[in-house]
C-alpha cells in the first residue's frame, strides 16, 4: 500500500516517508469510503443502536417518507401490466385498489399509534409484497378453478 501511494504523496509536495504515506492512505479512505446501512423499523433496531452507539452518533439518518399515491399507482400499474386481469375496466379497478388499500393501512397505522401506542409499519417493500401476494393468490385461485372445471367436465362425460 505504501509503495502504491508514494507518487500521490510526492504529488502533494510531502516527503514520501512511511508515516506520511500511511497517513495519506487512511485520510483518503476516510474521505472516500461511504457505507449505507439499512434497517427496517420492524425488528431489533433499538437493541442494535444500544449495542453499537456509533451507528446513531456518527451517522446521518435518512428517514424515508411514505410514497405518494401517484407513485404507488404507477408501481402497481407496471407490476400488474403482465397479469391477465380480463377487461380493461377490471384492470383499472384492481390497479386503483392497490394504492388505495396501502394508503388506508398507513392511515389506520397512525390511528393505531394514537389509540394503542403501538406502531404498525408499512414500507415500500410491503407494498411490493402486497402486489406479489395478489398475483400469487390469483394464480392459485385460477388453478383451483381450472381443476374444479376439469373435474366437473369429467364427471359430466362419465354421466353421459
N, C-alpha and C positions, 0 to 999 in steps of 0.2 A: 504494500500500500504506500509506504513511504517513498519508494522509488517511483511509483506511478504519479505521485503528486508533486515531486520535486520541480518539474518545469512550471507548474502553476504557481507554486510558492515563489520561485525566482521571478515569474512574470509580475508578481505584486511588489517586487523590489525588496523582498525579505531574504535573509540568508537561508539557505536550504538545509538547516540543521534538522536533526531528528525530531526535536521538540516542536519546532516551527511547522514541520510537515505534518506531524500528528495533530497539532492544534488546528491547522488549516483543514485537515480532513474531518475532524469532529465538528468544527464550525460549519463546514459545508453540508454535513449530514443534518445538523440541527436546522439549517436554513431551508433545506430542500425536502426533507422527509416529512410527509404528511400521512396521517392514518385516519381512517374512518371506522369507528366502532358503532355498530347499530344495535340498539336494544329495543325489544318490544316492551311496551308499558306493562304487558301481562307477564308475570313471572317474577324472577328474583332480582330485579334491577336494584331494589333498595338494599338487599344484602350485599350485592356486588359493590355498590357505592360505599358501604360501610367497610368492606374488606380492602378496597382499593380507593382511598380518598383522592388520589391524584386523578382518577377518572373524572371527578367533578371539579376539583380545584384547578387543574392545569389544562382544561379543555374548553372548547367552545361548544355549547349545546345548541343545536338547531332543533327547534320544536316545529314539527310539521303540522300544518293546519289542514283541516278537512278539505277534501276535494269539493269543488263546486258542482252543482247539479249538472251543468253542461259537460264537464269533464267526465263525470260518471256516465252520463248518457252516451257520449261518444265512445268511451271504452266498452260499454255494454253493447253498443251497436256494432263495433268492429269485431268483438268476440263472438257475437251471435250471428254474424253475417254468413258464416259457413254452416249454420244449423238449419235444417229444413223445418220451418215452423208453419208451413202451409201458406195461407193467403197473406197478402201484404198487411191487411188490417190486423190480423193476429200477430204478425211480426212486430208491427208498430206498438201494439198494446203490451207485448212482452218486454220489448226494449224500453218502453217508458216506465214499466212497473219496476224494473231492476233498480234504477237510481232512486225512485220514489220510496221503495221499501228500505233501502240502505239509509237514506236521509231520515226516514221515520224512526229507524232503530237508533240513529245518532241522537235524535231529539228525545226519545224515550230514555236513553242513557243519561242525558243531562237531568231529566226528571227523576230518575232513579238516584242519582247523586244527591239531588236536593232533598229527597224524601228519606232515603235509606242510608245515606252517607256511604254508598258503595259505588265503585267505578264499573262501568261496562264499556270496554274499549272496542272500537271498530277502526280498522286500518284499511288502507288500500288493498292489502293482501287479503283481508277478509271479504272485500268486495269481489275480488277475483275468484276467491273460493266459493262465493255465492253463485257466481256465473258457472263455475265448473260443476258445482253441485246440481244446478238446474239442468245442465247439459247431460250429466250422468244419469240423473233421475228420469229425464225424458227418454233417454236411450233404454233404460231398464223397463220403463212402462211400455214403450213401444215393443220391446222384445216379448214381454209378458203378453201383450195384446195379440201379437202375431202368433205366439204359441197357442193361446186360447182359441184364436180363429182357426188355426190348423186343426186343433183337436175337435172343434165344432164341425168343421167340414168333413173330417174323417169319420166322425160319428154319423153325420148325415149320409155319407156314402155307404157305411155299414148298414144303416137302417133301410136304405133303398134296396 
